[in-house]
Amino acid sequence: MKIYDISKELFAASVYPGDPRPERRDFFSMEAGEACNVSVLTLGSHNGTHMDAPRHFVSGGRGVDRMDLEKCLGPCRVVRAQGPLDPWWVEEALAGGVRRLLIAGEIAITLEAARRMTELGLWFLGVEGMTVGPLGGDTGPIHRELLGNETAVLEACVLDGVPEGDYFLVCQPLKMAGLDGSPARPLLLKGGGIERLE
């Protein structure tokens, strides 16, 4: 079996404009003569490779601790694209009943494309960009369409070196009550027929 780690290293990852930058400091340090190392972390809920919970853009929406984990685990398709995506592209990408989709490339998901994704029952969407919405534009409508329909959203994943095709996705948010997002370490598994397990 081959395992693809499609996450970014948290502290080296670019930060969405205006978001807090992740930091760490020593709380206990063996170099300072203490018995062990313990760190204090300060970070935003959308730093690095992360999952958006409905609460991110939907008033009263679920936090990451209440997300449907089944949507984040199972068969997944990886496709490559460039530029704006339209509803016809979505229909082709989701042909055959695809429920989990990762898109490699510099893309722009239009509101019409997002609506088609939710109409076709997409459970999980992952992109390489820092947001599923237009960077520097109003990301709200696209987030609300996806998250309001309980589509799990993964942002800032790394798909370099991952061939297009079918995989088994393992991607869970941290269990933190009421949070709007969470760092994640998504994995794609290939081989041994696991990518076909539901």
N, C-alpha and C positions, 0 to 999 in steps of 0.2 A: 504494500500500500504506500502511496506517495502522499505526503502531507504538505500543503501550501499554507504558510502563515501569511495572511493578507493584512496584517496590522502594521501600523507605524510605531516606532519607538516614541513614547509619549513626550519626553522632554525635548526631543529634537524636531518634533513635528511642527509645522506651521500652525499659527493660531488664527482663528477667524477674526477679521478686523473688529476691534472693540472688546473682544473676549479677554478674560484674564489669562495670564501665562502660567503654566504649571511650574511649581517650585518644590524643592525638598530641602530639609535641613535635618541635622542630627539631633535626636532627642537623647539617646544613649550612644556612646561611641567606644568601641574597643580600643581605638587609637588613643583615646583620652583616659584609658585605664579601666573602663567599665566592663562588666561581664559580657555584654552583647551589644549588637547594633540594633537600634530602633530609630526609624525615620518619621518625621512629621511631613505630610504632604499637603500642599495647597494647590488646588486646581479647579478649573471650571468643569461643569458637567458635560461640556461639548468639546473638550480638548482631545487632540489626537484622533485615532480611529474610535468612533463612538456610535452609540445607538440613540436615536431620538425616541422618546416616549410620547404618546398622545398629549400629555400634559404640557409639552413644549409649546404647542400652538393652539391647543383646544382647552377652553375653560372647563374645568371639572373633569378633564380627561385623565386616563389612567397614568400613574407613575410607573417607573421602570420595574418596581417590585411587583406590579400587578399585570405586566404584559403577558400575553399568551405565548409561552415558551415553545409550544409546538411549531409556531410560525418561524422560529429561529433555528430549527433543527430538522434537517431532511434534505431530499433531493433539491439541487439548485443548478441553474444554468448560467454560464458565463458567456457573455457576448461582447463584441467590440463595436463601438460607434463613434462618430464625430459630429459635432454641431447640434442643431436643434432636432429634437425627436418629435415625431408627429404620431397621431393615433394609428396610422397604417403601419408604421414601424413597430409600434407596441403590439399590434395584432400578430405580426410575424414573429416577434421575439417570444411571445407567450403561446405560440401555437403548440398544440398537444397537451394543453393543461398545465403549463409551467406555473408554479406557485411562488417560487423563490428565484429572484433574478439579480445578478451582479453585472453592472455595465462598466467595461473598461473604456477609457478614452475621455477626451474633453467634450462633454456633452452639455446640452441645455434641455431640461425637461420642461416642455410647455405645459400650461394648465390643461390643455386638451389631451395631451399625452397622459398626464397624471389621472385625469378623469377616466380615460380608457383603461388604465391599469386597474383602477378600483372597480370599474364595471366588470372587468374580466376576472375579478377575485384574486388579484395579486396579494400574497401574504407578506412578502419580504422584498425590499428593494435596497440594493447597495450600489454606491457610486464612489469613484475615486476622488471627486471634488470635495471641498469642505462643506458643501451644502447641496441639497437636491434642487434648491431654487437658484435663481440667477445671482451669481456673486456680484455684490455691489448694487443689486436691485432689490425689489420687494419679494422676499422669499415666502411671505406669509400665505398667499393663496395656494401655492403648490404644497407646502407643508400641511395646511389645513385639509386639503383634499385627501392626501395620503393618510395622515395621522388621524383625521376625523373618521376615516373608514377602517381604522385599526391595522393599517399596513405598517409593519415594522420597517424602520428606516435606518440604514447603516451608512455613515458618511466617512470620508477620508480613508477608504480602504486602499490597498496596494495590490494591483493585479498585473504588474509587470512580470513577465515570465509565466503567467498562467494561461495556457492555451484555451481557446474557446471550447465549450463542451459542457458535459454534465458531470456534476460532482455531488458529494454529500457535504452539506454545510453544518458547521457547529459554531454557533455565535450567540452567546448569552450575555445580557447586561448584568452588572453587579446588583445585588439585592439591597437597594437603598430606598427606604420608604418615602414615597411621595416625590421622588426626584424626576425632573423633566428629561434627563438624559444620563448616560453612563458610559465611561470608557468600556471598550470590549476588545477581546483578542480573537477575532474570527479565524477559523481554520476551514480549508477545503480539503476533503479526502477523496482520493482517486484510486481505484483498483480493487480487485477482489469482489466486485459487484456491489460494494457498499453504496455507490452513488445512486443505485436504483431502489434502495430500501426506503420505505415510507413509515 
